Amino acid sequence: MNDSAAPNGPGERPLDAGLEPRRRKRLRRHLSEEERDQRRLRIRRHGRRAYIRSVYSLPSLATLGNAICGFASIYVAAMDPNSQPLDKTTQFFLQYRFLAAAYFIFIAMLFDALDGRLARFARHTTDFGGQLDSLADVVSFGFAPSFLALQLFGDFTRATYGELPPVVTRTVWSIGVLYMCCALIRLARFNVSNAHGEQHHFSFLGLPSPGAAAVVASFVLMQQDLAEPFDHWRPVGSASPGHIAAILVWLLPVITLCAGLLMVSTIRYPHLVNRYLRGRRSIQRLVATLVLLLLLIVIHRYTLAIGTLIYTFWGPLAWAIARVRRRASPAPTS
């Protein structure tokens, strides 16, 4: 029995029963076209689902890029300056290892800002992504800045003064460990208290870990820029960039200590993107943004260092001013 004679169901006649052979052939051709359309639709839906799944993986890939940059910063900062590599890329990183390590931290910040935007764009925010983001932040903004500060301080002091007293080296090492522990506590506190997404808050409780890493990395960038030999244009009797670079190296542990303690403080810090870069933009704010961009193009290392220092110590300064005003204000009389 052929297919045309097979019934469609119990007691039902075939669809092409009683038709002429020409009309029966035309009907079969029409049914096959419908089947092909349905097949194309299934393939299109399958491709759309595969595309959505690929979009869902982009935030996690950006988070892993954040962690990779943090690991690269640690690896480059730990390179042996006495080695003689044959690879030109390795030679470049070895020559500018502290600069490269600091820039890797800033690239990690770009990935950290990108993963949240991608997750909201794909409308796929999960607890797994939040925990993975915090683990990546521990590497890039906890381990990498403290290790970079320790490596720079040890390399500079050994080359300039020789071996320092053990009390100095142990103190600096303890500051690096304290910074790392404060970053861990900061991120753990953020995980348990962050009930809403980034777009729902306009301030942070304590200095955010990317801000703390930024002030350490930008301080290293400024110190390395001043350490370069360009004293020939300096007037006689002025403070040479080498002297200022040496002072910055001794200030680096202090900056690292302050940034670590401010991470676990209860001082409020503004969310710059949500508070100042969204909503209506005034002419004054537009001009200030333009000036900031121009400064980043011309002298980005000094602009980053000064800007992150202002942001880091703006919280304690604002808290102190508010407390003084509360004490100076007269008590309400009944």
C-alpha positions as CSV (number, residue, x, y, z in Angstrom):
1,M,0.0,0.0,0.0
2,N,1.4,3.4,-1.0
3,D,1.3,6.5,1.2
4,S,-1.5,8.1,-0.8
5,A,-3.8,5.3,0.1
6,A,-2.9,5.3,3.8
7,P,-5.6,6.9,6.0
8,N,-4.9,9.9,8.1
9,G,-6.5,8.4,11.1
10,P,-9.1,5.8,12.1
11,G,-12.0,6.0,9.8
12,E,-10.5,8.9,7.8
13,R,-9.8,9.2,4.1
14,P,-6.4,10.3,2.7
15,L,-6.1,14.0,1.9
16,D,-5.6,13.3,-1.8
17,A,-8.3,10.6,-2.1
18,G,-10.6,11.1,-5.1
19,L,-8.3,13.7,-6.7
20,E,-6.9,13.5,-10.2
21,P,-3.2,12.4,-10.5
22,R,-2.2,16.0,-11.6
23,R,-4.0,17.6,-8.7
24,R,-2.7,14.9,-6.3
25,K,0.9,15.7,-7.4
26,R,0.3,19.5,-7.0
27,L,-1.1,18.9,-3.4
28,R,2.0,16.8,-2.5
29,R,4.3,19.5,-3.8
30,H,2.4,22.1,-1.7
31,L,2.7,20.0,1.4
32,S,6.4,19.5,0.9
33,E,6.9,23.3,0.6
34,E,5.1,23.7,4.0
35,E,7.3,21.1,5.5
36,R,10.4,22.9,4.1
37,D,9.1,26.2,5.6
38,Q,8.6,24.6,8.9
39,R,12.1,23.1,8.7
40,R,13.6,26.5,7.9
41,L,11.7,28.0,10.9
42,R,13.0,25.3,13.2
43,I,16.6,26.0,12.0
44,R,16.1,29.7,12.5
45,R,14.8,29.3,16.0
46,H,17.7,26.9,16.8
47,G,20.2,29.5,15.5
48,R,18.5,32.3,17.6
49,R,18.7,30.1,20.7
50,A,22.4,29.4,20.0
51,Y,23.0,33.1,19.5
52,I,21.3,33.9,22.8
53,R,23.4,31.3,24.5
54,S,26.6,32.8,23.0
55,V,25.5,36.3,24.2
56,Y,24.9,34.8,27.7
57,S,28.5,33.7,27.8
58,L,30.0,37.1,27.0
59,P,29.8,38.5,30.6
60,S,31.6,35.4,32.0
61,L,34.3,35.8,29.3
62,A,34.7,39.4,30.2
63,T,35.0,38.5,33.9
64,L,37.7,35.9,33.0
65,G,39.5,38.5,31.0
66,N,39.6,40.6,34.2
67,A,41.2,37.7,36.1
68,I,43.7,37.0,33.3
69,C,44.8,40.7,33.3
70,G,45.3,40.5,37.1
71,F,47.4,37.4,36.7
72,A,49.4,39.0,33.9
73,S,50.1,42.0,36.1
74,I,51.5,39.7,38.9
75,Y,53.5,37.7,36.4
76,V,55.1,40.7,34.7
77,A,55.9,42.4,38.0
78,A,57.6,39.2,39.2
79,M,60.0,39.0,36.2
80,D,63.7,38.6,37.0
81,P,65.4,41.8,35.8
82,N,68.7,39.9,35.5
83,S,67.4,37.4,32.9
84,Q,68.2,37.7,29.2
85,P,65.2,36.5,27.3
86,L,65.4,35.9,23.5
87,D,61.8,36.9,22.8
88,K,61.3,40.5,21.9
89,T,58.0,40.7,23.6
90,T,59.4,39.3,26.8
91,Q,62.3,41.8,26.6
92,F,59.8,44.7,26.2
93,F,57.8,43.5,29.3
94,L,61.0,43.0,31.2
95,Q,62.2,46.5,30.4
96,Y,58.9,48.1,31.4
97,R,57.7,45.5,33.8
98,F,56.2,47.9,36.4
99,L,54.5,50.1,33.8
100,A,53.1,47.0,32.1
101,A,51.9,45.5,35.4
102,A,50.1,48.8,36.3
103,Y,48.5,49.0,32.8
104,F,47.3,45.4,33.1
105,I,45.4,46.4,36.3
106,F,43.7,49.3,34.4
107,I,42.8,46.9,31.5
108,A,41.3,44.6,34.2
109,M,39.1,47.5,35.3
110,L,37.8,47.9,31.7
111,F,36.9,44.2,31.7
112,D,35.3,44.6,35.1
113,A,33.1,47.5,33.9
114,L,32.3,45.6,30.7
115,D,31.0,42.4,32.2
116,G,28.2,44.1,34.1
117,R,27.1,46.1,31.0
118,L,27.1,42.9,29.0
119,A,25.1,41.0,31.6
120,R,22.4,43.8,31.7
121,F,22.4,44.0,27.9
122,A,21.8,40.2,27.6
123,R,19.3,40.4,30.5
124,H,21.0,37.5,32.0
125,T,22.3,38.3,35.5
126,T,23.0,35.2,37.7
127,D,24.5,34.5,41.1
128,F,27.2,32.5,39.4
129,G,28.3,35.6,37.4
130,G,28.3,37.7,40.6
131,Q,30.5,35.3,42.5
132,L,32.8,34.8,39.5
133,D,33.2,38.6,39.2
134,S,34.2,38.9,42.9
135,L,36.7,36.1,42.6
136,A,38.2,37.8,39.6
137,D,38.3,41.1,41.5
138,V,40.2,39.4,44.3
139,V,43.0,38.6,41.8
140,S,43.1,41.8,39.9
141,F,42.3,44.4,42.6
142,G,43.5,42.5,45.7
143,F,46.6,40.4,44.9
144,A,48.0,42.3,41.9
145,P,48.2,45.9,43.4
146,S,49.7,44.8,46.7
147,F,52.2,42.5,44.9
148,L,53.1,45.4,42.5
149,A,53.7,47.8,45.3
150,L,55.9,45.3,47.2
151,Q,57.9,44.5,44.0
152,L,58.5,48.1,43.1
153,F,59.5,49.1,46.7
154,G,61.9,46.1,47.0
155,D,63.5,46.6,43.6
156,F,64.0,50.4,44.1
157,T,65.4,50.2,47.6
158,R,67.8,47.3,46.8
159,A,69.1,49.2,43.8
160,T,69.5,52.5,45.7
161,Y,70.2,51.7,49.3
162,G,71.1,48.0,49.3
163,E,69.5,45.7,51.9
164,L,67.2,47.6,54.3
165,P,66.8,46.7,58.0
166,P,64.5,43.7,58.5
167,V,62.0,45.9,60.4
168,V,61.4,48.0,57.3
169,T,61.0,45.2,54.9
170,R,58.7,43.3,57.2
171,T,56.6,46.4,57.8
172,V,56.2,46.9,54.1
173,W,55.4,43.2,53.6
174,S,52.7,43.5,56.3
175,I,51.2,46.5,54.6
176,G,50.8,44.4,51.4
177,V,49.2,41.5,53.2
178,L,46.9,43.9,55.0
179,Y,45.8,45.5,51.7
180,M,45.0,42.0,50.3
181,C,43.0,41.0,53.4
182,C,41.1,44.2,53.3
183,A,40.2,43.6,49.6
184,L,38.9,40.1,50.5
185,I,36.8,41.5,53.3
186,R,35.5,44.3,51.1
187,L,34.4,42.0,48.3
188,A,32.8,39.5,50.7
189,R,30.9,42.3,52.4
190,F,29.8,43.6,49.0
191,N,28.5,40.1,48.0
192,V,26.3,39.7,51.1
193,S,25.0,43.3,51.1
194,N,24.5,43.9,47.4
195,A,20.8,43.1,47.0
196,H,20.3,45.0,43.8
197,G,22.2,45.6,40.6
198,E,24.7,48.3,40.0
199,Q,22.1,50.6,38.5
200,H,20.1,50.8,41.7
201,H,22.8,52.5,44.0
202,F,24.6,55.7,43.8
203,S,27.2,55.2,46.4
204,F,29.5,52.6,47.9
205,L,30.1,51.7,51.5
206,G,33.8,52.0,51.7
207,L,36.3,52.5,48.9
208,P,35.5,50.1,46.0
209,S,38.2,47.7,45.3
210,P,38.8,48.9,41.7
211,G,39.3,52.4,43.1
212,A,41.8,51.2,45.6
213,A,43.7,49.3,42.9
214,A,43.5,52.3,40.6
215,V,45.2,54.6,43.2
216,V,48.1,52.1,43.7
217,A,48.5,51.4,40.0
218,S,48.4,55.1,39.0
219,F,50.9,56.0,41.7
220,V,53.2,53.5,40.2
221,L,52.7,55.0,36.7
222,M,53.5,58.5,38.0
223,Q,56.6,57.2,39.8
224,Q,57.9,55.4,36.8
225,D,57.3,58.4,34.6
226,L,59.3,60.6,37.0
227,A,62.1,58.0,37.2
228,E,62.8,58.2,33.5
229,P,66.1,60.2,32.8
230,F,64.9,63.6,31.5
231,D,66.8,65.8,33.9
232,H,68.6,67.7,31.1
233,W,65.9,70.4,30.8
234,R,65.5,70.9,34.5
235,P,67.0,74.2,35.9
236,V,69.9,74.1,38.3
237,G,68.8,73.8,41.9
238,S,65.3,72.5,41.3
239,A,64.1,69.2,42.6
240,S,64.9,66.5,40.0
241,P,62.4,64.0,38.9
242,G,64.6,61.2,40.3
243,H,64.3,62.7,43.8
244,I,60.6,63.0,43.5
245,A,60.4,59.4,42.2
246,A,62.3,58.3,45.3
247,I,59.9,60.1,47.6
248,L,57.0,58.5,45.8
249,V,58.4,55.1,46.3
250,W,58.6,55.7,50.1
251,L,55.0,57.1,50.0
252,L,53.7,54.1,48.1
253,P,53.4,51.8,51.2
254,V,51.5,54.6,52.9
255,I,49.1,55.0,50.0
256,T,48.6,51.2,49.9
257,L,47.9,51.1,53.6
258,C,45.3,54.0,53.4
259,A,43.6,52.4,50.4
260,G,43.3,49.1,52.1
261,L,41.9,50.5,55.3
262,L,39.4,52.7,53.4
263,M,38.1,49.6,51.6
264,V,36.8,48.2,54.9
265,S,35.6,51.6,56.3
266,T,32.0,52.7,56.6
267,I,32.7,55.9,54.6
268,R,30.4,56.5,51.7
269,Y,32.0,57.0,48.2
270,P,30.0,58.2,45.2
271,H,29.3,56.0,42.3
272,L,30.8,58.3,39.6
273,V,29.1,56.6,36.6
274,N,25.5,56.5,38.1
275,R,25.7,59.9,39.8
276,Y,27.5,62.1,37.3
277,L,27.5,60.4,33.9
278,R,23.8,59.4,33.6
279,G,20.8,61.6,33.3
280,R,20.9,65.2,32.3
281,R,24.3,66.7,31.7
282,S,24.8,70.4,32.3
283,I,27.2,72.6,30.3
284,Q,29.6,72.8,33.2
285,R,29.7,69.0,33.5
286,L,30.2,68.6,29.8
287,V,33.1,71.1,29.8
288,A,34.7,69.4,32.9
289,T,34.4,66.0,31.1
290,L,36.1,67.4,28.0
291,V,38.9,68.9,30.1
292,L,39.4,65.6,31.8
293,L,39.6,63.7,28.5
294,L,42.1,66.2,27.2
295,L,44.3,65.8,30.3
296,L,44.1,62.0,29.9
297,I,45.3,62.4,26.3
298,V,48.2,64.8,27.1
299,I,49.4,63.6,30.6
300,H,47.4,60.5,31.4
301,R,49.7,59.1,34.1
302,Y,49.6,62.2,36.2
303,T,45.9,62.7,35.6
304,L,45.1,59.2,36.7
305,A,47.3,59.5,39.8
306,I,45.9,62.9,40.9
307,G,42.3,61.9,40.0
308,T,42.4,58.6,41.9
309,L,44.1,60.3,44.9
310,I,41.4,62.9,45.0
311,Y,38.7,60.2,44.8
312,T,40.4,58.1,47.5
313,F,40.7,60.9,50.1
314,W,37.5,62.7,49.1
315,G,35.5,60.2,51.2
316,P,37.4,60.9,54.5
317,L,37.5,64.6,53.8
318,A,33.8,64.8,53.1
319,W,33.1,62.7,56.2
320,A,35.2,65.0,58.4
321,I,33.6,68.2,57.0
322,A,30.1,66.8,57.6
323,R,31.0,65.9,61.2
324,V,32.5,69.4,61.8
325,R,29.3,71.0,60.5
326,R,27.1,68.8,62.7
327,R,29.1,69.9,65.7
328,A,29.1,73.5,64.7
329,S,25.3,73.6,64.1
330,P,23.3,74.8,67.1
331,A,21.1,72.3,68.8
332,P,17.3,72.9,68.2
333,T,15.6,74.6,71.0
334,S,12.3,73.3,72.2
